[in-house]
Amino acid sequence: MKAHVYVTLKRTVLDAQGKTVAQALKGMGHTSIADVRQGKFFEIDIAPGADPGKVREEINEIAREVLANPVIEDYRLDIQE
Amino acid sequence: MKAHVYVTLKRTVLDAQGKTVAQALKGMGHTSIADVRQGKFFEIDIAPGADPGKVREEINEIAREVLANPVIEDYRLDIQE
């Protein structure tokens, strides 16, 4: 069982890193790029014995309290059996 | 039109950041976590006038040459119409 947690800056927060990448790409002639936002993700292997019913709740708690900063970041979970 | 590029360290490369997160989570009592690998992703907005037929090739080139280091990293594309 695997869980993916995707963390991005909120839309309202300036993403300087993404803006820099977008500018660099435009400067290299990639004119079809309108905007870039950068985020991070975590690929989490769940131990075989874990209770599948509790995994989503636990991963959600981990994402909210450890992996993301909910003040400035959004996160999204994707849990695969 | 949007493209997502996901970049992770290759399986054979030690992911010190992921290992640190995994250790921290285990130390906090999250015993159902077996392993964590960390990566980054880029959410790319494609300009409205871009040729959809060429976008995949262009994003692939950008991922390979700018966003990822193919020596130590793998990348994955996800292009949404």
Backbone of each chain as nested JSON, in Angstrom:
{
  "chains": [
    {"id": "A", "residues": [
      {"number": 1, "name": "MET", "atoms": {"N": [0.853, -1.194, 0.0], "CA": [0.0, 0.0, 0.0], "C": [0.891, 1.248, 0.0]}},
      {"number": 2, "name": "LYS", "atoms": {"N": [0.497, 2.205, -0.825], "CA": [1.307, 3.417, -0.956], "C": [0.434, 4.655, -0.827]}},
      {"number": 3, "name": "ALA", "atoms": {"N": [1.002, 5.709, -0.3], "CA": [0.291, 6.976, -0.263], "C": [1.187, 8.04, -0.886]}},
      {"number": 4, "name": "HIS", "atoms": {"N": [0.583, 8.911, -1.67], "CA": [1.307, 10.062, -2.197], "C": [0.699, 11.314, -1.586]}},
      {"number": 5, "name": "VAL", "atoms": {"N": [1.553, 12.206, -1.123], "CA": [1.091, 13.495, -0.613], "C": [1.739, 14.585, -1.468]}},
      {"number": 6, "name": "TYR", "atoms": {"N": [0.909, 15.417, -2.086], "CA": [1.396, 16.502, -2.941], "C": [1.186, 17.822, -2.209]}},
      {"number": 7, "name": "VAL", "atoms": {"N": [2.241, 18.591, -2.062], "CA": [2.168, 19.854, -1.322], "C": [2.521, 21.007, -2.27]}},
      {"number": 8, "name": "THR", "atoms": {"N": [1.64, 21.978, -2.364], "CA": [1.923, 23.186, -3.175], "C": [1.643, 24.432, -2.355]}},
      {"number": 9, "name": "LEU", "atoms": {"N": [2.288, 25.51, -2.721], "CA": [1.948, 26.795, -2.117], "C": [0.522, 27.15, -2.529]}},
      {"number": 10, "name": "LYS", "atoms": {"N": [-0.212, 27.799, -1.642], "CA": [-1.555, 28.269, -1.991], "C": [-1.48, 29.233, -3.165]}},
      {"number": 11, "name": "ARG", "atoms": {"N": [-2.564, 29.275, -3.941], "CA": [-2.644, 30.147, -5.128], "C": [-2.337, 31.605, -4.788]}},
      {"number": 12, "name": "THR", "atoms": {"N": [-2.696, 32.01, -3.575], "CA": [-2.536, 33.408, -3.178], "C": [-1.115, 33.747, -2.71]}},
      {"number": 13, "name": "VAL", "atoms": {"N": [-0.265, 32.714, -2.574], "CA": [1.106, 32.938, -2.106], "C": [2.049, 32.986, -3.31]}},
      {"number": 14, "name": "LEU", "atoms": {"N": [2.911, 33.973, -3.346], "CA": [3.871, 34.093, -4.45], "C": [4.825, 32.902, -4.455]}},
      {"number": 15, "name": "ASP", "atoms": {"N": [4.916, 32.248, -5.608], "CA": [5.821, 31.106, -5.745], "C": [7.051, 31.578, -6.527]}},
      {"number": 16, "name": "ALA", "atoms": {"N": [8.033, 32.097, -5.799], "CA": [9.212, 32.702, -6.443], "C": [9.997, 31.681, -7.255]}},
      {"number": 17, "name": "GLN", "atoms": {"N": [10.087, 30.456, -6.723], "CA": [10.827, 29.4, -7.399], "C": [10.17, 29.063, -8.749]}},
      {"number": 18, "name": "GLY", "atoms": {"N": [8.852, 28.918, -8.724], "CA": [8.11, 28.626, -9.959], "C": [8.248, 29.754, -10.976]}},
      {"number": 19, "name": "LYS", "atoms": {"N": [8.135, 30.992, -10.5], "CA": [8.265, 32.155, -11.386], "C": [9.653, 32.181, -12.043]}},
      {"number": 20, "name": "THR", "atoms": {"N": [10.672, 31.849, -11.258], "CA": [12.042, 31.835, -11.784], "C": [12.195, 30.782, -12.872]}},
      {"number": 21, "name": "VAL", "atoms": {"N": [11.633, 29.59, -12.62], "CA": [11.695, 28.528, -13.634], "C": [10.967, 28.977, -14.9]}},
      {"number": 22, "name": "ALA", "atoms": {"N": [9.776, 29.576, -14.741], "CA": [8.995, 30.03, -15.909], "C": [9.784, 31.062, -16.713]}},
      {"number": 23, "name": "GLN", "atoms": {"N": [10.403, 32.012, -16.019], "CA": [11.189, 33.039, -16.707], "C": [12.366, 32.416, -17.464]}},
      {"number": 24, "name": "ALA", "atoms": {"N": [13.033, 31.461, -16.808], "CA": [14.184, 30.807, -17.431], "C": [13.746, 30.077, -18.7]}},
      {"number": 25, "name": "LEU", "atoms": {"N": [12.614, 29.366, -18.624], "CA": [12.13, 28.612, -19.789], "C": [11.762, 29.555, -20.931]}},
      {"number": 26, "name": "LYS", "atoms": {"N": [11.076, 30.664, -20.587], "CA": [10.733, 31.637, -21.637], "C": [12.004, 32.19, -22.27]}},
      {"number": 27, "name": "GLY", "atoms": {"N": [13.004, 32.482, -21.438], "CA": [14.277, 32.995, -21.939], "C": [14.994, 32.011, -22.847]}},
      {"number": 28, "name": "MET", "atoms": {"N": [14.718, 30.699, -22.655], "CA": [15.331, 29.675, -23.494], "C": [14.532, 29.447, -24.78]}},
      {"number": 29, "name": "GLY", "atoms": {"N": [13.464, 30.237, -24.974], "CA": [12.693, 30.123, -26.209], "C": [11.44, 29.262, -26.099]}},
      {"number": 30, "name": "HIS", "atoms": {"N": [11.121, 28.768, -24.893], "CA": [9.904, 27.962, -24.719], "C": [8.722, 28.903, -24.499]}},
      {"number": 31, "name": "THR", "atoms": {"N": [8.235, 29.475, -25.609], "CA": [7.206, 30.514, -25.51], "C": [5.818, 29.941, -25.217]}},
      {"number": 32, "name": "SER", "atoms": {"N": [5.666, 28.61, -25.307], "CA": [4.347, 28.03, -25.02], "C": [4.1, 27.842, -23.513]}},
      {"number": 33, "name": "ILE", "atoms": {"N": [5.093, 28.192, -22.699], "CA": [4.933, 28.089, -21.243], "C": [4.321, 29.376, -20.708]}},
      {"number": 34, "name": "ALA", "atoms": {"N": [3.136, 29.284, -20.101], "CA": [2.489, 30.475, -19.55], "C": [2.902, 30.707, -18.098]}},
      {"number": 35, "name": "ASP", "atoms": {"N": [2.956, 29.645, -17.319], "CA": [3.27, 29.803, -15.901], "C": [3.749, 28.464, -15.334]}},
      {"number": 36, "name": "VAL", "atoms": {"N": [4.547, 28.533, -14.281], "CA": [5.017, 27.32, -13.608], "C": [4.828, 27.514, -12.112]}},
      {"number": 37, "name": "ARG", "atoms": {"N": [4.312, 26.494, -11.449], "CA": [4.305, 26.489, -9.987], "C": [5.027, 25.226, -9.527]}},
      {"number": 38, "name": "GLN", "atoms": {"N": [5.861, 25.389, -8.511], "CA": [6.634, 24.242, -8.039], "C": [6.093, 23.748, -6.71]}},
      {"number": 39, "name": "GLY", "atoms": {"N": [6.112, 22.452, -6.534], "CA": [5.679, 21.863, -5.265], "C": [6.553, 20.689, -4.924]}},
      {"number": 40, "name": "LYS", "atoms": {"N": [6.21, 20.026, -3.833], "CA": [6.987, 18.836, -3.465], "C": [6.017, 17.684, -3.248]}},
      {"number": 41, "name": "PHE", "atoms": {"N": [6.499, 16.482, -3.351], "CA": [5.628, 15.364, -3.021], "C": [6.376, 14.309, -2.237]}},
      {"number": 42, "name": "PHE", "atoms": {"N": [5.585, 13.521, -1.527], "CA": [6.124, 12.475, -0.666], "C": [5.467, 11.162, -1.074]}},
      {"number": 43, "name": "GLU", "atoms": {"N": [6.309, 10.158, -1.311], "CA": [5.833, 8.829, -1.662], "C": [6.023, 7.992, -0.407]}},
      {"number": 44, "name": "ILE", "atoms": {"N": [4.925, 7.593, 0.202], "CA": [5.002, 6.937, 1.508], "C": [4.629, 5.464, 1.371]}},
      {"number": 45, "name": "ASP", "atoms": {"N": [5.539, 4.574, 1.749], "CA": [5.228, 3.133, 1.792], "C": [4.599, 2.829, 3.136]}},
      {"number": 46, "name": "ILE", "atoms": {"N": [3.439, 2.177, 3.08], "CA": [2.749, 1.823, 4.316], "C": [3.17, 0.406, 4.713]}},
      {"number": 47, "name": "ALA", "atoms": {"N": [3.447, 0.201, 5.995], "CA": [3.855, -1.127, 6.481], "C": [2.741, -2.137, 6.203]}},
      {"number": 48, "name": "PRO", "atoms": {"N": [3.102, -3.381, 5.833], "CA": [2.115, -4.376, 5.42], "C": [1.004, -4.625, 6.446]}},
      {"number": 49, "name": "GLY", "atoms": {"N": [1.321, -4.574, 7.723], "CA": [0.309, -4.911, 8.729], "C": [-0.677, -3.795, 9.071]}},
      {"number": 50, "name": "ALA", "atoms": {"N": [-0.519, -2.613, 8.459], "CA": [-1.327, -1.454, 8.865], "C": [-2.805, -1.642, 8.522]}},
      {"number": 51, "name": "ASP", "atoms": {"N": [-3.666, -1.089, 9.345], "CA": [-5.116, -1.16, 9.145], "C": [-5.526, -0.193, 8.019]}},
      {"number": 52, "name": "PRO", "atoms": {"N": [-5.998, -0.732, 6.867], "CA": [-6.31, 0.128, 5.727], "C": [-7.351, 1.198, 6.069]}},
      {"number": 53, "name": "GLY", "atoms": {"N": [-8.242, 0.868, 6.998], "CA": [-9.303, 1.812, 7.374], "C": [-8.764, 3.047, 8.067]}},
      {"number": 54, "name": "LYS", "atoms": {"N": [-7.623, 2.885, 8.735], "CA": [-7.084, 4.022, 9.49], "C": [-5.995, 4.767, 8.737]}},
      {"number": 55, "name": "VAL", "atoms": {"N": [-5.526, 4.153, 7.633], "CA": [-4.379, 4.735, 6.938], "C": [-4.684, 6.132, 6.409]}},
      {"number": 56, "name": "ARG", "atoms": {"N": [-5.87, 6.302, 5.756], "CA": [-6.19, 7.61, 5.164], "C": [-6.174, 8.711, 6.236]}},
      {"number": 57, "name": "GLU", "atoms": {"N": [-6.787, 8.392, 7.367], "CA": [-6.846, 9.378, 8.449], "C": [-5.445, 9.715, 8.969]}},
      {"number": 58, "name": "GLU", "atoms": {"N": [-4.618, 8.662, 9.109], "CA": [-3.266, 8.873, 9.624], "C": [-2.43, 9.698, 8.641]}},
      {"number": 59, "name": "ILE", "atoms": {"N": [-2.526, 9.363, 7.343], "CA": [-1.756, 10.1, 6.339], "C": [-2.227, 11.56, 6.283]}},
      {"number": 60, "name": "ASN", "atoms": {"N": [-3.526, 11.753, 6.414], "CA": [-4.068, 13.115, 6.407], "C": [-3.511, 13.923, 7.587]}},
      {"number": 61, "name": "GLU", "atoms": {"N": [-3.436, 13.277, 8.736], "CA": [-2.889, 13.932, 9.932], "C": [-1.401, 14.268, 9.727]}},
      {"number": 62, "name": "ILE", "atoms": {"N": [-0.661, 13.295, 9.154], "CA": [0.77, 13.505, 8.894], "C": [0.964, 14.661, 7.908]}},
      {"number": 63, "name": "ALA", "atoms": {"N": [0.145, 14.678, 6.852], "CA": [0.267, 15.739, 5.846], "C": [0.009, 17.104, 6.47]}},
      {"number": 64, "name": "ARG", "atoms": {"N": [-1.052, 17.176, 7.278], "CA": [-1.467, 18.461, 7.853], "C": [-0.465, 18.957, 8.891]}},
      {"number": 65, "name": "GLU", "atoms": {"N": [0.065, 18.021, 9.691], "CA": [0.88, 18.449, 10.83], "C": [2.377, 18.413, 10.589]}},
      {"number": 66, "name": "VAL", "atoms": {"N": [2.817, 17.603, 9.624], "CA": [4.262, 17.458, 9.435], "C": [4.714, 17.903, 8.04]}},
      {"number": 67, "name": "LEU", "atoms": {"N": [4.056, 17.387, 7.004], "CA": [4.584, 17.579, 5.65], "C": [4.247, 18.94, 5.055]}},
      {"number": 68, "name": "ALA", "atoms": {"N": [3.081, 19.475, 5.384], "CA": [2.671, 20.767, 4.817], "C": [2.513, 21.806, 5.911]}},
      {"number": 69, "name": "ASN", "atoms": {"N": [2.622, 23.049, 5.537], "CA": [2.311, 24.159, 6.437], "C": [0.971, 24.73, 5.985]}},
      {"number": 70, "name": "PRO", "atoms": {"N": [-0.12, 24.379, 6.685], "CA": [-1.457, 24.732, 6.19], "C": [-1.71, 26.242, 6.089]}},
      {"number": 71, "name": "VAL", "atoms": {"N": [-0.862, 27.052, 6.698], "CA": [-1.037, 28.503, 6.604], "C": [-0.765, 28.976, 5.175]}},
      {"number": 72, "name": "ILE", "atoms": {"N": [0.277, 28.429, 4.553], "CA": [0.64, 28.886, 3.209], "C": [0.579, 27.793, 2.146]}},
      {"number": 73, "name": "GLU", "atoms": {"N": [0.341, 26.555, 2.57], "CA": [0.375, 25.458, 1.588], "C": [-0.923, 24.657, 1.567]}},
      {"number": 74, "name": "ASP", "atoms": {"N": [-1.234, 24.152, 0.371], "CA": [-2.321, 23.192, 0.205], "C": [-1.707, 21.815, 0.03]}},
      {"number": 75, "name": "TYR", "atoms": {"N": [-2.454, 20.778, 0.39], "CA": [-1.955, 19.431, 0.11], "C": [-3.076, 18.56, -0.429]}},
      {"number": 76, "name": "ARG", "atoms": {"N": [-2.667, 17.507, -1.113], "CA": [-3.605, 16.581, -1.734], "C": [-3.073, 15.181, -1.478]}},
      {"number": 77, "name": "LEU", "atoms": {"N": [-3.993, 14.264, -1.133], "CA": [-3.594, 12.875, -0.864], "C": [-4.022, 11.967, -2.01]}},
      {"number": 78, "name": "ASP", "atoms": {"N": [-3.257, 10.932, -2.235], "CA": [-3.623, 9.926, -3.226], "C": [-3.162, 8.596, -2.64]}},
      {"number": 79, "name": "ILE", "atoms": {"N": [-4.129, 7.786, -2.209], "CA": [-3.775, 6.535, -1.538], "C": [-4.11, 5.355, -2.438]}},
      {"number": 80, "name": "GLN", "atoms": {"N": [-3.101, 4.534, -2.706], "CA": [-3.289, 3.368, -3.593], "C": [-3.216, 2.089, -2.783]}},
      {"number": 81, "name": "GLU", "atoms": {"N": [-4.213, 1.223, -3.01], "CA": [-4.244, -0.071, -2.283], "C": [-3.085, -0.95, -2.742]}}
    ]},
    {"id": "B", "residues": [
      {"number": 1, "name": "MET", "atoms": {"N": [-4.747, 24.155, -20.933], "CA": [-3.946, 22.922, -20.964], "C": [-2.844, 22.99, -19.898]}},
      {"number": 2, "name": "LYS", "atoms": {"N": [-2.681, 21.886, -19.188], "CA": [-1.727, 21.857, -18.083], "C": [-0.82, 20.644, -18.19]}},
      {"number": 3, "name": "ALA", "atoms": {"N": [0.391, 20.802, -17.744], "CA": [1.296, 19.65, -17.689], "C": [1.853, 19.559, -16.277]}},
      {"number": 4, "name": "HIS", "atoms": {"N": [1.952, 18.347, -15.772], "CA": [2.615, 18.119, -14.493], "C": [3.873, 17.301, -14.756]}},
      {"number": 5, "name": "VAL", "atoms": {"N": [4.962, 17.724, -14.147], "CA": [6.205, 16.951, -14.24], "C": [6.609, 16.57, -12.811]}},
      {"number": 6, "name": "TYR", "atoms": {"N": [6.737, 15.27, -12.583], "CA": [7.114, 14.759, -11.258], "C": [8.55, 14.262, -11.325]}},
      {"number": 7, "name": "VAL", "atoms": {"N": [9.389, 14.759, -10.443], "CA": [10.801, 14.404, -10.442], "C": [11.148, 13.719, -9.118]}},
      {"number": 8, "name": "THR", "atoms": {"N": [11.709, 12.516, -9.201], "CA": [12.164, 11.813, -7.981], "C": [13.597, 11.347, -8.17]}},
      {"number": 9, "name": "LEU", "atoms": {"N": [14.292, 11.165, -7.082], "CA": [15.605, 10.528, -7.151], "C": [15.422, 9.096, -7.619]}},
      {"number": 10, "name": "LYS", "atoms": {"N": [16.365, 8.579, -8.392], "CA": [16.311, 7.178, -8.804], "C": [16.339, 6.283, -7.577]}},
      {"number": 11, "name": "ARG", "atoms": {"N": [15.73, 5.098, -7.726], "CA": [15.647, 4.129, -6.619], "C": [17.017, 3.791, -6.046]}},
      {"number": 12, "name": "THR", "atoms": {"N": [18.039, 3.827, -6.907], "CA": [19.383, 3.431, -6.481], "C": [20.136, 4.559, -5.756]}},
      {"number": 13, "name": "VAL", "atoms": {"N": [19.545, 5.758, -5.743], "CA": [20.206, 6.9, -5.105], "C": [19.62, 7.098, -3.709]}},
      {"number": 14, "name": "LEU", "atoms": {"N": [20.487, 7.276, -2.727], "CA": [20.025, 7.471, -1.344], "C": [19.247, 8.776, -1.234]}},
      {"number": 15, "name": "ASP", "atoms": {"N": [18.024, 8.697, -0.696], "CA": [17.188, 9.886, -0.513], "C": [17.239, 10.271, 0.963]}},
      {"number": 16, "name": "ALA", "atoms": {"N": [18.241, 11.071, 1.314], "CA": [18.482, 11.406, 2.723], "C": [17.296, 12.179, 3.322]}},
      {"number": 17, "name": "GLN", "atoms": {"N": [16.701, 13.059, 2.511], "CA": [15.57, 13.865, 2.984], "C": [14.372, 12.958, 3.323]}},
      {"number": 18, "name": "GLY", "atoms": {"N": [14.088, 12.02, 2.421], "CA": [12.988, 11.081, 2.662], "C": [13.238, 10.216, 3.884]}},
      {"number": 19, "name": "LYS", "atoms": {"N": [14.48, 9.725, 4.031], "CA": [14.833, 8.883, 5.183], "C": [14.644, 9.665, 6.486]}},
      {"number": 20, "name": "THR", "atoms": {"N": [15.019, 10.941, 6.455], "CA": [14.88, 11.781, 7.645], "C": [13.411, 11.957, 8.025]}},
      {"number": 21, "name": "VAL", "atoms": {"N": [12.566, 12.199, 7.011], "CA": [11.129, 12.347, 7.262], "C": [10.572, 11.038, 7.839]}},
      {"number": 22, "name": "ALA", "atoms": {"N": [10.974, 9.901, 7.24], "CA": [10.479, 8.596, 7.708], "C": [10.875, 8.369, 9.167]}},
      {"number": 23, "name": "GLN", "atoms": {"N": [12.142, 8.657, 9.504], "CA": [12.614, 8.485, 10.883], "C": [11.837, 9.372, 11.844]}},
      {"number": 24, "name": "ALA", "atoms": {"N": [11.597, 10.636, 11.418], "CA": [10.869, 11.575, 12.274], "C": [9.452, 11.06, 12.525]}},
      {"number": 25, "name": "LEU", "atoms": {"N": [8.799, 10.557, 11.479], "CA": [7.419, 10.074, 11.631], "C": [7.377, 8.85, 12.55]}},
      {"number": 26, "name": "LYS", "atoms": {"N": [8.346, 7.932, 12.385], "CA": [8.387, 6.758, 13.267], "C": [8.595, 7.201, 14.717]}},
      {"number": 27, "name": "GLY", "atoms": {"N": [9.484, 8.179, 14.889], "CA": [9.755, 8.7, 16.232], "C": [8.533, 9.346, 16.868]}},
      {"number": 28, "name": "MET", "atoms": {"N": [7.617, 9.832, 16.027], "CA": [6.385, 10.455, 16.536], "C": [5.295, 9.416, 16.782]}},
      {"number": 29, "name": "GLY", "atoms": {"N": [5.621, 8.136, 16.564], "CA": [4.655, 7.085, 16.847], "C": [3.878, 6.586, 15.636]}},
      {"number": 30, "name": "HIS", "atoms": {"N": [4.208, 7.095, 14.448], "CA": [3.511, 6.613, 13.241], "C": [4.202, 5.339, 12.749]}},
      {"number": 31, "name": "THR", "atoms": {"N": [3.883, 4.232, 13.417], "CA": [4.586, 2.983, 13.138], "C": [4.131, 2.313, 11.841]}},
      {"number": 32, "name": "SER", "atoms": {"N": [3.045, 2.797, 11.246], "CA": [2.581, 2.178, 9.989], "C": [3.337, 2.717, 8.766]}},
      {"number": 33, "name": "ILE", "atoms": {"N": [4.265, 3.648, 8.996], "CA": [5.071, 4.185, 7.889], "C": [6.307, 3.31, 7.696]}},
      {"number": 34, "name": "ALA", "atoms": {"N": [6.438, 2.702, 6.513], "CA": [7.602, 1.853, 6.26], "C": [8.747, 2.661, 5.654]}},
      {"number": 35, "name": "ASP", "atoms": {"N": [8.437, 3.542, 4.713], "CA": [9.484, 4.308, 4.043], "C": [8.871, 5.563, 3.405]}},
      {"number": 36, "name": "VAL", "atoms": {"N": [9.706, 6.585, 3.247], "CA": [9.254, 7.812, 2.593], "C": [10.304, 8.207, 1.565]}},
      {"number": 37, "name": "ARG", "atoms": {"N": [9.869, 8.573, 0.369], "CA": [10.778, 9.183, -0.602], "C": [10.196, 10.538, -0.978]}},
      {"number": 38, "name": "GLN", "atoms": {"N": [11.086, 11.531, -1.068], "CA": [10.599, 12.873, -1.369], "C": [10.98, 13.259, -2.791]}},
      {"number": 39, "name": "GLY", "atoms": {"N": [10.104, 13.959, -3.452], "CA": [10.393, 14.454, -4.796], "C": [9.83, 15.844, -4.972]}},
      {"number": 40, "name": "LYS", "atoms": {"N": [9.962, 16.375, -6.177], "CA": [9.39, 17.694, -6.441], "C": [8.512, 17.592, -7.671]}},
      {"number": 41, "name": "PHE", "atoms": {"N": [7.58, 18.51, -7.798], "CA": [6.803, 18.513, -9.023], "C": [6.589, 19.932, -9.523]}},
      {"number": 42, "name": "PHE", "atoms": {"N": [6.32, 20.017, -10.807], "CA": [6.123, 21.299, -11.483], "C": [4.765, 21.254, -12.165]}},
      {"number": 43, "name": "GLU", "atoms": {"N": [3.973, 22.276, -11.898], "CA": [2.657, 22.402, -12.522], "C": [2.829, 23.485, -13.581]}},
      {"number": 44, "name": "ILE", "atoms": {"N": [2.741, 23.101, -14.848], "CA": [3.062, 24.021, -15.934], "C": [1.791, 24.39, -16.686]}},
      {"number": 45, "name": "ASP", "atoms": {"N": [1.47, 25.693, -16.745], "CA": [0.346, 26.161, -17.561], "C": [0.856, 26.393, -18.975]}},
      {"number": 46, "name": "ILE", "atoms": {"N": [0.159, 25.783, -19.94], "CA": [0.551, 25.943, -21.332], "C": [-0.231, 27.129, -21.919]}},
      {"number": 47, "name": "ALA", "atoms": {"N": [0.445, 27.976, -22.679], "CA": [-0.209, 29.141, -23.299], "C": [-1.322, 28.659, -24.228]}},
      {"number": 48, "name": "PRO", "atoms": {"N": [-2.458, 29.387, -24.285], "CA": [-3.625, 28.93, -25.037], "C": [-3.347, 28.64, -26.517]}},
      {"number": 49, "name": "GLY", "atoms": {"N": [-2.454, 29.394, -27.156], "CA": [-2.229, 29.197, -28.589], "C": [-1.292, 28.046, -28.963]}},
      {"number": 50, "name": "ALA", "atoms": {"N": [-0.754, 27.333, -27.956], "CA": [0.273, 26.318, -28.246], "C": [-0.299, 25.124, -29.018]}},
      {"number": 51, "name": "ASP", "atoms": {"N": [0.518, 24.547, -29.88], "CA": [0.135, 23.383, -30.688], "C": [0.111, 22.137, -29.798]}},
      {"number": 52, "name": "PRO", "atoms": {"N": [-1.08, 21.562, -29.548], "CA": [-1.168, 20.419, -28.628], "C": [-0.293, 19.252, -29.075]}},
      {"number": 53, "name": "GLY", "atoms": {"N": [-0.095, 19.102, -30.384], "CA": [0.714, 17.992, -30.894], "C": [2.178, 18.096, -30.496]}},
      {"number": 54, "name": "LYS", "atoms": {"N": [2.631, 19.34, -30.296], "CA": [4.055, 19.508, -29.983], "C": [4.318, 19.659, -28.485]}},
      {"number": 55, "name": "VAL", "atoms": {"N": [3.226, 19.853, -27.721], "CA": [3.406, 20.168, -26.305], "C": [4.091, 19.032, -25.555]}},
      {"number": 56, "name": "ARG", "atoms": {"N": [3.649, 17.79, -25.791], "CA": [4.246, 16.661, -25.056], "C": [5.755, 16.582, -25.29]}},
      {"number": 57, "name": "GLU", "atoms": {"N": [6.13, 16.735, -26.564], "CA": [7.545, 16.659, -26.896], "C": [8.333, 17.794, -26.221]}},
      {"number": 58, "name": "GLU", "atoms": {"N": [7.735, 18.994, -26.249], "CA": [8.415, 20.149, -25.649], "C": [8.555, 19.984, -24.129]}},
      {"number": 59, "name": "ILE", "atoms": {"N": [7.48, 19.516, -23.483], "CA": [7.522, 19.335, -22.019], "C": [8.537, 18.246, -21.666]}},
      {"number": 60, "name": "ASN", "atoms": {"N": [8.582, 17.202, -22.487], "CA": [9.546, 16.129, -22.25], "C": [10.979, 16.664, -22.334]}},
      {"number": 61, "name": "GLU", "atoms": {"N": [11.227, 17.503, -23.321], "CA": [12.553, 18.112, -23.488], "C": [12.89, 19.01, -22.286]}},
      {"number": 62, "name": "ILE", "atoms": {"N": [11.9, 19.805, -21.863], "CA": [12.103, 20.69, -20.707], "C": [12.404, 19.865, -19.455]}},
      {"number": 63, "name": "ALA", "atoms": {"N": [11.642, 18.782, -19.255], "CA": [11.835, 17.937, -18.072], "C": [13.24, 17.339, -18.069]}},
      {"number": 64, "name": "ARG", "atoms": {"N": [13.65, 16.837, -19.232], "CA": [14.926, 16.137, -19.328], "C": [16.111, 17.085, -19.18]}},
      {"number": 65, "name": "GLU", "atoms": {"N": [15.969, 18.285, -19.782], "CA": [17.126, 19.177, -19.84], "C": [17.16, 20.248, -18.757]}},
      {"number": 66, "name": "VAL", "atoms": {"N": [15.996, 20.576, -18.18], "CA": [15.977, 21.68, -17.218], "C": [15.51, 21.23, -15.833]}},
      {"number": 67, "name": "LEU", "atoms": {"N": [14.382, 20.534, -15.779], "CA": [13.755, 20.28, -14.478], "C": [14.384, 19.109, -13.72]}},
      {"number": 68, "name": "ALA", "atoms": {"N": [14.837, 18.092, -14.444], "CA": [15.414, 16.921, -13.78], "C": [16.874, 16.763, -14.177]}},
      {"number": 69, "name": "ASN", "atoms": {"N": [17.614, 16.082, -13.335], "CA": [18.986, 15.687, -13.658], "C": [18.938, 14.191, -13.962]}},
      {"number": 70, "name": "PRO", "atoms": {"N": [18.957, 13.825, -15.246], "CA": [18.724, 12.413, -15.606], "C": [19.782, 11.451, -15.074]}},
      {"number": 71, "name": "VAL", "atoms": {"N": [20.905, 11.966, -14.599], "CA": [21.931, 11.079, -14.035], "C": [21.444, 10.461, -12.724]}},
      {"number": 72, "name": "ILE", "atoms": {"N": [20.785, 11.256, -11.917], "CA": [20.363, 10.744, -10.604], "C": [18.845, 10.775, -10.4]}},
      {"number": 73, "name": "GLU", "atoms": {"N": [18.108, 11.385, -11.347], "CA": [16.662, 11.534, -11.136], "C": [15.856, 10.914, -12.265]}},
      {"number": 74, "name": "ASP", "atoms": {"N": [14.674, 10.419, -11.899], "CA": [13.674, 9.984, -12.871], "C": [12.59, 11.054, -12.944]}},
      {"number": 75, "name": "TYR", "atoms": {"N": [11.911, 11.133, -14.075], "CA": [10.769, 12.041, -14.139], "C": [9.608, 11.379, -14.85]}},
      {"number": 76, "name": "ARG", "atoms": {"N": [8.422, 11.939, -14.588], "CA": [7.194, 11.394, -15.14], "C": [6.347, 12.581, -15.576]}},
      {"number": 77, "name": "LEU", "atoms": {"N": [5.736, 12.482, -16.753], "CA": [4.898, 13.566, -17.27], "C": [3.432, 13.187, -17.148]}},
      {"number": 78, "name": "ASP", "atoms": {"N": [2.595, 14.194, -16.968], "CA": [1.149, 13.98, -16.96], "C": [0.556, 15.227, -17.611]}},
      {"number": 79, "name": "ILE", "atoms": {"N": [0.061, 15.056, -18.846], "CA": [-0.429, 16.221, -19.582], "C": [-1.942, 16.151, -19.686]}},
      {"number": 80, "name": "GLN", "atoms": {"N": [-2.605, 17.206, -19.206], "CA": [-4.074, 17.247, -19.218], "C": [-4.562, 18.26, -20.244]}},
      {"number": 81, "name": "GLU", "atoms": {"N": [-5.501, 17.826, -21.07], "CA": [-6.049, 18.725, -22.119], "C": [-6.848, 19.846, -21.47]}}
    ]}
  ]
}
